[in-house]
Amino acid sequence: MMTTKTKLKKPEVLAPAGTLEKLKTAIHYGADAVYIGGNAYSLRRRAGNFTYEEMQEGIRFAREHNAKVYVAANMVTHEEDEAGAGEYFRTIRDLGVDAVIVSDPALMEICMMDAPGLPIHLSTQASATNYETLNFWKEEGLERIVLAREVSMDEIKEIRQNTDIEIEVFIHGAMCISYSGRCTLSNHMSARDANRGGCSQSCRWKYELFEMDEVGERISLLGGEPEEAFSMSAVDMSMIRHIPDLVQNGVDSLKIEGRMKSIHYVSTVANVYSQAVNTYCADPENFEFNPEWEEELWKVAQRELATGFYYGVPTENQQLFGKRRKIPGYTFIGQVLDYDEETGIATIEQRNNFGVGDEVEFYGPGFTHHKQIIEKLWDEKGEEIDRAPHPLMKVKMKVTEPVKPLDMMRKRKA
């Protein structure tokens, strides 16, 4: 008897790109699309946002690799903030940006009037949590909705059954403790407006609970010196174990948080999720979860990982209270520039100190990995050295398995 394989629509893996290097890295490591910030209207002022020239180069690179580029313009605008927005949207439209991500209706209106033809995606900051809201925005002319992070999997299923607009959801990364990220804690604690690109992440500071006596002495209410300071922040999100639910419920785009993160993070997370999505969509009936995917994500994790609101309201176990588990951290130490197949010698650009005797791990697109001990190192003059201590210095080393340019090298933190 002939069996018919189930055909599922493969969602795009959407990766963050705070710089041009991160954009190219994300696409090289499997991302179908990237989201970036321009020189205005973004919620990440310190992310190394793109100039028009860098944006043009990034779009060219994306086109060559069949990937898309979206620009975040999701700040909450106050009076006069929107000055120059029309020219900005026209410019990025003409550069070839695939869509702009917006939360403020004022910016949407300006974009539609001054830059017709530039697709608009609704930012998660706009808190879209039901299908009536999605249908409203569809009628307004938007093409995609980034759902609020507070939406459950059951709600996604119902939303998909009642609307045909594209749906995007966050699947990995930091979770804001405030509703859909609309927080004013940073405004109060450090005079930096989180909703206009200046978040100081005050929720992740460590706090103690105390009272002030009449002479201004601080008295701890926790009884002496607390063993572990607490914060007001949530653990990070990871949906790597739940790709089937997301695909089956018709999600069009799987978004990774982290425009401020390193190329180590971007390459690792894009690599893992693209591998998981491709594997599931290729043969959903025989799909088996690969524990190595989750192990790989822990190598770039900064906090504990959980599933956010997808399967219920988070409890105190999904908050950063109490003593935290020690996470096995890895340091990004180098990037492969060249590899000689005949000699097995790789040329490495140093990104962190490493040397002879270190156990290192190489990884590349398509989830390739191998570990080895560094036995010998040579500098650019061919002289043998013990360590590579200088930033961006070029060194050569023998590798035990073939590598490719743009493969990464890391080692476990001591």
TAFEN-V468671 format. One record per backbone hydrogen bond with DSSP energy under -1.0 kcal/mol. CO is the residue of the C=O (numbers start at 1). NH is the residue of the N-H. If there is no record, write none. Layout:
co:nh
CO:NH
CO:NH
This chain:
co:nh
12:254
13:32
13:33
14:256
15:35
19:23
20:24
21:25
22:26
23:27
24:28
25:29
26:31
27:30
32:68
33:15
34:70
35:17
36:72
37:50
41:75
44:47
51:55
52:56
53:57
54:58
55:59
56:60
57:61
58:62
59:63
60:64
62:67
63:66
68:34
69:98
70:36
71:101
78:81
80:83
82:85
84:88
85:89
86:90
87:91
88:92
89:93
90:94
91:95
92:97
93:96
99:71
100:121
101:73
102:123
104:108
105:109
106:110
107:111
108:112
109:113
110:114
111:115
115:118
119:100
120:143
120:144
121:102
122:146
123:126
124:127
128:148
130:134
131:135
132:136
133:137
134:138
135:139
136:140
137:142
138:141
143:166
144:122
145:168
148:151
152:156
153:157
154:158
155:159
156:160
157:161
159:162
166:145
167:252
167:253
168:147
169:255
171:239
172:257
173:237
178:181
179:182
181:183
184:188
185:189
186:190
186:192
187:191
193:196
193:198
195:76
197:45
201:204
202:205
203:232
207:230
209:221
211:219
213:216
217:213
219:211
230:207
233:320
236:306
237:173
239:242
242:246
243:247
244:248
245:249
246:251
247:250
252:12
253:169
254:14
255:171
255:172
258:261
262:266
263:267
264:268
265:269
266:270
267:271
268:272
269:273
270:274
271:275
272:276
273:277
274:278
275:279
276:280
277:281
278:282
279:283
284:287
290:293
291:295
292:296
293:297
294:298
297:300
304:236
306:238
307:310
309:312
310:153
315:318
316:319
318:235
319:321
320:231
327:329
329:413
331:411
333:351
333:352
334:409
335:349
336:406
338:347
340:344
344:399
345:340
346:397
347:337
347:338
348:395
349:335
350:392
354:388
355:358
358:374
360:372
361:410
362:370
363:408
364:368
368:364
370:362
372:360
374:357
377:385
378:396
379:382
383:379
386:356
390:393
393:350
395:348
396:378
397:346
404:407
407:336
408:363
409:333
409:334
410:361
411:331
